[in-house]
Amino acid sequence: MLALIYAQDRNGGIGKNNQLPWQHKEDLLIFRDMTIYGTVAMGRKTWESLPANRRPLPMRENIVLSAAGMPISHDYTLVQSMDHLHFLSAGKIFFVIGGASTIKQALPYAMMVFRTTIDEVYDCDTFVDPIEDKFHEESCITCTSNDTTTHYCIYVKDQSFRQSPKYPELQRRYLQAIQNQYTKC
């Protein structure tokens, strides 16, 4: 199963010059708590944008999606199509973490989205499309820290997915990750 996990600003901005345009410690820790010991999938540019000392993302299986290919490496598994990534995710949970092109390609396959919206506008050059026409908002928690308001929302593609045994596990994990970072929301 593919699930998307990403942060955006109020306008859907997710990056500037292949970097996050904000410093948001709580969101990075929530991302870590959600993806640790799991599998993360990303596009080539996202892989290349990770700091060298954080590549591969530690304690996770890293998958890089690149139709053009990349050098063979023990740091990641290379897949060349979203169909192949979807096939590999059968019976498992793969978190698609970006960038914008990879998120767009994954939308038809994803069952859940964990989206952080930072209620600010940043100088971004990379944006994601709205997902509200493809996914139903299940829950949303608003937290404030250092005068920044952040919305942590869960979306599902299909209401029947709520019956899946994976749904309550992922929802519980996300809520716990948020509670670990904020004393009050």
Secondary structure, 3 states (H helix, E strand, C coil): CEEEEEEEECCCEEEECCECCCCCHHHHHHHHHHHCCCEEEEEHHHHHHCCHHHCCCCCCEEEEECCCCCCCCCCCEEECCHHHHHHHCCCCCEEEEECHHHHHHHCCCEEEEEEEEECCCCCCCEECCCCCCCCEEEEEEEEEECCEEEEEEEEECCHHHHHCCHHHHHHHHHHHHHHHHCCCC
